Amino acid sequence: MLKMLLTIIFVILAIALTVIVLMQEGKSAGLGSIAGMADTYWGKNKGRSMEGALEKFTKIAAALFLVLAFVLNLL
C-alpha cells in the first residue's frame, strides 16, 4: 500500500517537474552573461519574480524526486 502511494506521488512529481522545467525561459545569453548581464541575473528582485519562483520550485521538486526515487528503490 505504501509503495503504491509513493509510486503515485513519484509519477505526479515527475510530471510536475517536467512541466515546470518547460515553463522556464531559456538562458540564451550563454557565456555572454558573464560580462554585462550578470548584474541582471543576480539582481535583488530575482527571487520575487515568476522566473525566480520557478527556479526555487525546480530545485525543491528535483530534490524530492531524488529522495523519493531512492526510497522507492529501497522498498
C-alpha positions, 0 to 999 in steps of 0.5 A: 500500500505504501509503495503504491502511494509513493509510486503515485506521488513519484509519477505526479512529481515527475510530471510536475517537474517536467512541466515546470522545467518547460515553463522556464525561459531559456538562458540564451545569453550563454557565456555572454552573461558573464560580462554585462548581464550578470548584474541582471541575473543576480539582481535583488528582485530575482527571487520575487519574480515568476522566473525566480519562483520557478527556479526555487520550485525546480530545485525543491521538486528535483530534490524530492524526486531524488529522495523519493526515487531512492526510497522507492528503490529501497522498498 
